Amino acid sequence: MLALVARGLSNQDTATGLGIGLRTAKTHVGRLLAKPGAHDRARLVVAAYQSGLARP
């Protein structure tokens, strides 16, 4: 999920790509945002790059 957010995909695109419902995708993103230091999607992208899940 984090890697897809880092690619800039919307919740709808993420849900479609994973074969899950939109509400489920929103729940997953919300839970990622609840992690310490993740205040918005931009911070999630930074975390994905720092962890090696995403590359330029």
A tleap script that builds the chain and sets N, CA, C and O, in Angstrom:
source leaprc.protein.ff14SB
mol = sequence {
  NMET LEU ALA LEU VAL ALA ARG GLY LEU SER
  ASN GLN ASP THR ALA THR GLY LEU GLY ILE
  GLY LEU ARG THR ALA LYS THR HIE VAL GLY
  ARG LEU LEU ALA LYS PRO GLY ALA HIE ASP
  ARG ALA ARG LEU VAL VAL ALA ALA TYR GLN
  SER GLY LEU ALA ARG CPRO
}
set mol.1.N position { 0.824 -1.178 0.000 }
set mol.1.CA position { 0.000 0.000 0.000 }
set mol.1.C position { 0.876 1.252 0.000 }
set mol.1.O position { 0.635 2.184 -0.768 }
set mol.2.N position { 1.886 1.271 0.859 }
set mol.2.CA position { 2.755 2.448 0.960 }
set mol.2.C position { 3.457 2.723 -0.365 }
set mol.2.O position { 3.602 3.879 -0.762 }
set mol.3.N position { 3.885 1.689 -1.038 }
set mol.3.CA position { 4.566 1.872 -2.325 }
set mol.3.C position { 3.622 2.488 -3.354 }
set mol.3.O position { 4.052 3.299 -4.173 }
set mol.4.N position { 2.355 2.120 -3.324 }
set mol.4.CA position { 1.394 2.688 -4.269 }
set mol.4.C position { 1.101 4.152 -3.954 }
set mol.4.O position { 0.955 4.971 -4.861 }
set mol.5.N position { 1.019 4.472 -2.676 }
set mol.5.CA position { 0.837 5.873 -2.276 }
set mol.5.C position { 2.050 6.688 -2.734 }
set mol.5.O position { 1.906 7.815 -3.206 }
set mol.6.N position { 3.232 6.111 -2.590 }
set mol.6.CA position { 4.453 6.811 -2.985 }
set mol.6.C position { 4.499 7.069 -4.488 }
set mol.6.O position { 5.143 8.019 -4.934 }
set mol.7.N position { 3.831 6.242 -5.260 }
set mol.7.CA position { 3.769 6.453 -6.712 }
set mol.7.C position { 2.788 7.549 -7.082 }
set mol.7.O position { 2.681 7.924 -8.250 }
set mol.8.N position { 2.069 8.067 -6.092 }
set mol.8.CA position { 1.147 9.161 -6.349 }
set mol.8.C position { -0.242 8.710 -6.742 }
set mol.8.O position { -1.031 9.510 -7.246 }
set mol.9.N position { -0.559 7.442 -6.522 }
set mol.9.CA position { -1.872 6.946 -6.892 }
set mol.9.C position { -2.941 7.451 -5.932 }
set mol.9.O position { -2.696 7.607 -4.736 }
set mol.10.N position { -4.106 7.697 -6.462 }
set mol.10.CA position { -5.241 8.103 -5.635 }
set mol.10.C position { -5.755 6.893 -4.870 }
set mol.10.O position { -5.360 5.760 -5.144 }
set mol.11.N position { -6.633 7.140 -3.917 }
set mol.11.CA position { -7.239 6.030 -3.188 }
set mol.11.C position { -7.976 5.102 -4.148 }
set mol.11.O position { -7.895 3.881 -4.014 }
set mol.12.N position { -8.690 5.668 -5.108 }
set mol.12.CA position { -9.434 4.850 -6.076 }
set mol.12.C position { -8.493 4.002 -6.917 }
set mol.12.O position { -8.744 2.815 -7.123 }
set mol.13.N position { -7.406 4.603 -7.407 }
set mol.13.CA position { -6.445 3.857 -8.210 }
set mol.13.C position { -5.761 2.764 -7.393 }
set mol.13.O position { -5.514 1.668 -7.896 }
set mol.14.N position { -5.458 3.065 -6.142 }
set mol.14.CA position { -4.864 2.075 -5.247 }
set mol.14.C position { -5.821 0.911 -5.032 }
set mol.14.O position { -5.419 -0.250 -5.104 }
set mol.15.N position { -7.090 1.222 -4.768 }
set mol.15.CA position { -8.099 0.180 -4.557 }
set mol.15.C position { -8.226 -0.709 -5.789 }
set mol.15.O position { -8.273 -1.934 -5.679 }
set mol.16.N position { -8.282 -0.087 -6.951 }
set mol.16.CA position { -8.407 -0.848 -8.192 }
set mol.16.C position { -7.181 -1.733 -8.405 }
set mol.16.O position { -7.310 -2.901 -8.774 }
set mol.17.N position { -6.002 -1.181 -8.174 }
set mol.17.CA position { -4.760 -1.935 -8.362 }
set mol.17.C position { -4.632 -3.123 -7.426 }
set mol.17.O position { -4.057 -4.148 -7.793 }
set mol.18.N position { -5.159 -2.990 -6.232 }
set mol.18.CA position { -5.067 -4.073 -5.256 }
set mol.18.C position { -6.279 -4.997 -5.271 }
set mol.18.O position { -6.279 -6.047 -4.628 }
set mol.19.N position { -7.301 -4.602 -6.005 }
set mol.19.CA position { -8.513 -5.419 -6.045 }
set mol.19.C position { -9.309 -5.354 -4.755 }
set mol.19.O position { -9.939 -6.335 -4.359 }
set mol.20.N position { -9.283 -4.202 -4.097 }
set mol.20.CA position { -10.023 -4.013 -2.857 }
set mol.20.C position { -11.005 -2.861 -3.040 }
set mol.20.O position { -10.940 -2.135 -4.032 }
set mol.21.N position { -11.897 -2.701 -2.097 }
set mol.21.CA position { -12.863 -1.621 -2.167 }
set mol.21.C position { -12.239 -0.282 -1.812 }
set mol.21.O position { -11.199 -0.219 -1.156 }
set mol.22.N position { -12.888 0.785 -2.256 }
set mol.22.CA position { -12.406 2.126 -1.986 }
set mol.22.C position { -12.362 2.401 -0.478 }
set mol.22.O position { -11.400 2.981 0.027 }
set mol.23.N position { -13.391 1.988 0.219 }
set mol.23.CA position { -13.427 2.210 1.668 }
set mol.23.C position { -12.256 1.503 2.356 }
set mol.23.O position { -11.656 2.051 3.281 }
set mol.24.N position { -11.935 0.299 1.908 }
set mol.24.CA position { -10.808 -0.440 2.485 }
set mol.24.C position { -9.493 0.282 2.210 }
set mol.24.O position { -8.635 0.374 3.089 }
set mol.25.N position { -9.335 0.791 1.001 }
set mol.25.CA position { -8.119 1.538 0.660 }
set mol.25.C position { -7.998 2.779 1.537 }
set mol.25.O position { -6.914 3.086 2.035 }
set mol.26.N position { -9.102 3.490 1.726 }
set mol.26.CA position { -9.077 4.677 2.576 }
set mol.26.C position { -8.720 4.313 4.013 }
set mol.26.O position { -7.998 5.051 4.683 }
set mol.27.N position { -9.222 3.185 4.480 }
set mol.27.CA position { -8.900 2.731 5.832 }
set mol.27.C position { -7.412 2.457 5.959 }
set mol.27.O position { -6.786 2.858 6.941 }
set mol.28.N position { -6.846 1.781 4.977 }
set mol.28.CA position { -5.412 1.462 5.017 }
set mol.28.C position { -4.565 2.732 4.992 }
set mol.28.O position { -3.602 2.854 5.749 }
set mol.29.N position { -4.919 3.667 4.130 }
set mol.29.CA position { -4.170 4.927 4.067 }
set mol.29.C position { -4.314 5.676 5.388 }
set mol.29.O position { -3.340 6.235 5.893 }
set mol.30.N position { -5.500 5.690 5.941 }
set mol.30.CA position { -5.719 6.339 7.228 }
set mol.30.C position { -4.871 5.730 8.326 }
set mol.30.O position { -4.349 6.442 9.184 }
set mol.31.N position { -4.734 4.424 8.301 }
set mol.31.CA position { -3.904 3.754 9.309 }
set mol.31.C position { -2.422 4.065 9.105 }
set mol.31.O position { -1.670 4.194 10.071 }
set mol.32.N position { -2.013 4.182 7.856 }
set mol.32.CA position { -0.632 4.601 7.602 }
set mol.32.C position { -0.406 6.019 8.113 }
set mol.32.O position { 0.643 6.324 8.680 }
set mol.33.N position { -1.396 6.879 7.908 }
set mol.33.CA position { -1.283 8.269 8.362 }
set mol.33.C position { -1.299 8.372 9.885 }
set mol.33.O position { -0.812 9.356 10.442 }
set mol.34.N position { -1.844 7.381 10.553 }
set mol.34.CA position { -1.892 7.387 12.017 }
set mol.34.C position { -0.539 7.042 12.634 }
set mol.34.O position { -0.339 7.227 13.834 }
set mol.35.N position { 0.368 6.553 11.836 }
set mol.35.CA position { 1.699 6.214 12.341 }
set mol.35.C position { 2.420 7.491 12.753 }
set mol.35.O position { 2.181 8.549 12.171 }
set mol.36.N position { 3.285 7.408 13.735 }
set mol.36.CA position { 4.027 8.595 14.176 }
set mol.36.C position { 4.819 9.236 13.036 }
set mol.36.O position { 5.514 8.551 12.285 }
set mol.37.N position { 4.707 10.530 12.921 }
set mol.37.CA position { 5.462 11.271 11.920 }
set mol.37.C position { 4.817 11.337 10.554 }
set mol.37.O position { 5.347 12.000 9.663 }
set mol.38.N position { 3.701 10.679 10.360 }
set mol.38.CA position { 3.040 10.691 9.053 }
set mol.38.C position { 1.805 11.580 9.139 }
set mol.38.O position { 0.711 11.114 9.459 }
set mol.39.N position { 1.990 12.857 8.852 }
set mol.39.CA position { 0.896 13.819 8.990 }
set mol.39.C position { 0.088 13.974 7.712 }
set mol.39.O position { -1.058 14.421 7.748 }
set mol.40.N position { 0.679 13.607 6.586 }
set mol.40.CA position { -0.018 13.732 5.310 }
set mol.40.C position { 0.597 12.760 4.309 }
set mol.40.O position { 1.568 12.070 4.619 }
set mol.41.N position { 0.037 12.711 3.127 }
set mol.41.CA position { 0.515 11.761 2.120 }
set mol.41.C position { 1.964 12.047 1.722 }
set mol.41.O position { 2.704 11.127 1.374 }
set mol.42.N position { 2.364 13.298 1.769 }
set mol.42.CA position { 3.748 13.646 1.416 }
set mol.42.C position { 4.733 12.974 2.371 }
set mol.42.O position { 5.784 12.497 1.944 }
set mol.43.N position { 4.398 12.934 3.659 }
set mol.43.CA position { 5.271 12.260 4.619 }
set mol.43.C position { 5.310 10.758 4.354 }
set mol.43.O position { 6.337 10.114 4.569 }
set mol.44.N position { 4.198 10.203 3.889 }
set mol.44.CA position { 4.197 8.780 3.541 }
set mol.44.C position { 5.145 8.516 2.370 }
set mol.44.O position { 5.843 7.503 2.346 }
set mol.45.N position { 5.163 9.428 1.408 }
set mol.45.CA position { 6.069 9.284 0.267 }
set mol.45.C position { 7.515 9.327 0.752 }
set mol.45.O position { 8.339 8.520 0.321 }
set mol.46.N position { 7.824 10.251 1.634 }
set mol.46.CA position { 9.182 10.341 2.190 }
set mol.46.C position { 9.544 9.036 2.888 }
set mol.46.O position { 10.645 8.517 2.704 }
set mol.47.N position { 8.630 8.505 3.684 }
set mol.47.CA position { 8.885 7.253 4.397 }
set mol.47.C position { 9.133 6.101 3.426 }
set mol.47.O position { 9.989 5.252 3.672 }
set mol.48.N position { 8.392 6.072 2.336 }
set mol.48.CA position { 8.569 5.012 1.339 }
set mol.48.C position { 9.950 5.092 0.698 }
set mol.48.O position { 10.599 4.067 0.490 }
set mol.49.N position { 10.399 6.302 0.385 }
set mol.49.CA position { 11.730 6.461 -0.190 }
set mol.49.C position { 12.816 6.117 0.823 }
set mol.49.O position { 13.800 5.465 0.472 }
set mol.50.N position { 12.654 6.538 2.055 }
set mol.50.CA position { 13.651 6.254 3.087 }
set mol.50.C position { 13.761 4.757 3.390 }
set mol.50.O position { 14.840 4.263 3.715 }
set mol.51.N position { 12.647 4.047 3.281 }
set mol.51.CA position { 12.667 2.625 3.574 }
set mol.51.C position { 13.074 1.772 2.377 }
set mol.51.O position { 13.282 0.566 2.516 }
set mol.52.N position { 13.188 2.385 1.216 }
set mol.52.CA position { 13.571 1.649 0.019 }
set mol.52.C position { 12.409 1.049 -0.754 }
set mol.52.O position { 12.623 0.332 -1.732 }
set mol.53.N position { 11.167 1.336 -0.326 }
set mol.53.CA position { 10.002 0.824 -1.043 }
set mol.53.C position { 9.785 1.548 -2.373 }
set mol.53.O position { 9.160 1.012 -3.289 }
set mol.54.N position { 10.299 2.752 -2.465 }
set mol.54.CA position { 10.150 3.543 -3.689 }
set mol.54.C position { 11.520 4.065 -4.098 }
set mol.54.O position { 12.379 4.340 -3.261 }
set mol.55.N position { 11.697 4.192 -5.404 }
set mol.55.CA position { 12.945 4.737 -5.946 }
set mol.55.C position { 12.585 5.775 -6.992 }
set mol.55.O position { 11.546 5.681 -7.645 }
set mol.56.N position { 13.465 6.777 -7.148 }
set mol.56.CA position { 13.187 7.820 -8.161 }
set mol.56.C position { 13.226 7.260 -9.575 }
set mol.56.O position { 13.016 7.998 -10.537 }
savepdb mol mol.pdb
quit
